[in-house]
Amino acid sequence: MATEIDAVRELTLRNVTVYTYPESEEMYTLDYIYLSLAKDDVIIENLKPEPNEQGQTPDQRDSATDRGGEERANH
């Protein structure tokens, strides 16, 4: 017999933007949201980020910018 913990998946997300489906129009943003969903009702996919015109992914762009928002020089 499955326990209640086995039947539920919990997830906390930060800096959330909610869009309509299927139009993908932005509805609102949240600082964070807590989700508690039935295990069989949720699918989480890890999508590969698309590079920008310079061939950088979002992670690469973040590492090229310091805390002050200034771009670092590439030597």
Phi and psi in degrees as a GROMACS rama.xvg file:
@    title "Ramachandran Plot"
@    xaxis  label "Phi"
@    yaxis  label "Psi"
@TYPE xy
-78.5577  141.438  ALA-2
-83.9459  168.725  THR-3
-62.0715  -35.8754  GLU-4
-64.1195  -38.1521  ILE-5
-68.2553  -24.6913  ASP-6
-90.0249  -9.34787  ALA-7
-122.048  142.774  VAL-8
-117.17  131.14  ARG-9
-114.367  143.585  GLU-10
-150.029  133.112  LEU-11
-115.402  128.471  THR-12
-118.264  143.933  LEU-13
-115.001  154.581  ARG-14
52.6706  62.0237  ASN-15
-97.8698  133.719  VAL-16
-115.634  128.008  THR-17
-102.62  131.243  VAL-18
-118.759  155.899  TYR-19
-74.244  159.441  THR-20
-125.971  131.818  TYR-21
-96.7919  3.87367  PRO-22
-73.1686  -21.1381  GLU-23
61.1457  38.8974  SER-24
-91.1994  133.063  GLU-25
-65.4124  130.723  GLU-26
-101.322  -52.394  MET-27
-166.541  169.158  TYR-28
-123.247  154.241  THR-29
-133.194  147.173  LEU-30
-66.1093  -40.1591  ASP-31
-160.164  161.92  TYR-32
-147.946  140.385  ILE-33
-107.667  127.56  TYR-34
-117.628  135.297  LEU-35
-128.419  109.872  SER-36
-126.763  149.795  LEU-37
-61.6244  135.92  ALA-38
-51.2507  -39.4401  LYS-39
-83.3698  -3.30829  ASP-40
-104.797  7.92141  ASP-41
-132.63  138.121  VAL-42
-128.511  127.17  ILE-43
-115.044  124.041  ILE-44
-113.511  140.811  GLU-45
-101.854  103.158  ASN-46
-88.0201  141.868  LEU-47
-75.763  124.112  LYS-48
-67.1978  145.689  PRO-49
-87.5309  139.384  GLU-50
-74.0569  154.581  PRO-51
-82.349  -169.074  ASN-52
-61.2887  -27.599  GLU-53
-87.7859  2.95474  GLN-54
82.3659  11.873  GLY-55
-94.6078  138.381  GLN-56
-84.6421  166.987  THR-57
-53.6802  -40.3952  PRO-58
-63.1074  -39.7727  ASP-59
-68.3015  -37.4887  GLN-60
-65.8997  -40.5342  ARG-61
-63.206  -40.2333  ASP-62
-73.2022  -17.4908  SER-63
-86.4061  -4.41602  ALA-64
-116.577  131.981  THR-65
-84.2309  -179.359  ASP-66
-62.3522  -27.7981  ARG-67
-84.0358  -0.242075  GLY-68
86.586  1.37132  GLY-69
-85.1968  138.875  GLU-70
-73.0825  138.04  GLU-71
-79.4936  145.416  ARG-72
-74.0999  136.874  ALA-73
-94.7833  108.274  ASN-74
